[in-house]
C-alpha cells in the first residue's frame, strides 16, 4: 500500500481514478488489528488505489476531512468523495469489505 507523503500528493492522487484513503496510526490498537488483512483487501479490490494516511503526520488533512476516529476509510473518484467509513470503532474485514462493495458502481469505471 502506498504511503502518503504530502497533502499535495493526496490531492493529486484523489483526482486520478478511484482511491481509498486508509487513515491510521501506528499507536492505534484498532489500526494494528486491521493491518494483517489490508493486503488481502487491496488485492481483492485491485480496481482501487489504496493509500495509507498516517493520522499523526497529516493531522491537518484529517481535520479538513472530519476524520475524528481511526482507522477510517474515505473513497474518492476523480476528486469527488464517493463514500466514507469513518468512526472510532474497531472494523472487521467483513465490515470494510461491505463498505467497499457498497461504493457507487460507476466509480469503478
MOMOZI-V706933 format. One record per pair of residues at least 24 apart in sequence whose C-alpha atoms are under 7 Angstrom apart, sorted by the first residue. I is the first residue (numbers start at 1). J is the second residue. If there is no record, write none. Layout:
I_J + I_J
//
This chain:
1_50 + 1_51 + 1_52 + 2_50 + 2_51 + 2_52 + 3_51 + 3_52 + 3_53 + 4_51 + 4_52 + 4_53 + 7_61 + 14_76 + 14_77 + 14_78 + 14_79 + 15_77 + 15_78 + 15_79 + 16_78 + 17_77 + 17_78 + 18_48 + 18_49 + 18_76 + 18_77 + 18_78 + 18_107 + 18_108 + 19_48 + 19_49 + 19_50 + 19_75 + 19_76 + 19_77 + 20_48 + 20_49 + 20_50 + 20_51 + 20_73 + 20_74 + 20_75 + 20_76 + 21_50 + 21_51 + 21_52 + 21_53 + 21_73 + 21_74 + 21_75 + 22_51 + 22_52 + 22_53 + 22_71 + 22_72 + 22_73 + 22_74 + 23_52 + 23_53 + 23_54 + 23_55 + 23_70 + 23_71 + 23_72 + 23_73 + 24_53 + 24_54 + 24_55 + 24_70 + 24_71 + 24_72 + 25_54 + 25_55 + 25_56 + 30_71 + 30_90 + 31_70 + 31_71 + 37_93 + 47_108 + 77_107
//
